Amino acid sequence: MKYELTSDLMTGNKLIDSQHQQLFVAVNHLMDACAQGKGREQIQSTVQFLSDYVTKHFADEERLQTKSNYPNYTSHKQFHDGYRQQLAQTAQVLLQEGPSVKALGDLNRAVAVLVSHIRTEDKRMARFVQEH
């Protein structure tokens, strides 16, 4: 399954949308490498990218939220904090086990959680930021 930034995932905020696109490209690249038997070579750089990505992306989103006095900031930040932990655990297992079916399934589930968050919470937040 390829991850794509489809219209239902577009927030309308150029920064957020471009960062979401970068995420999908990185995950797709890892999945392609695994399908070609080259996943081990790709894991370290993808895990590092994902770690850097969530740190920067979530900070950018949180900055937009505080700047616009977003009323759901606290719950949005709680999601970000929990997701950072979940992704760190998933990444650690992926680094330890290599591209096992289980580890890649866990990564896919982690990305699916983020896609769901983008589809609902990020879009709601971006609308609010745009209006304020």
Secondary structure, DSSP 8 states (H G I E B T S, - for coil): ------GGG--S-HHHHHHHHHHHHHHHHHHHHHHTT-HHHHHHHHHHHHHHHHHHHHHHHHHHHHHTT-TTHHHHHHHHHHHHHHHHHHHHHHHHH-S-HHHHHHHHHHHHHHHHHIIIIIHHHHHHHHH-
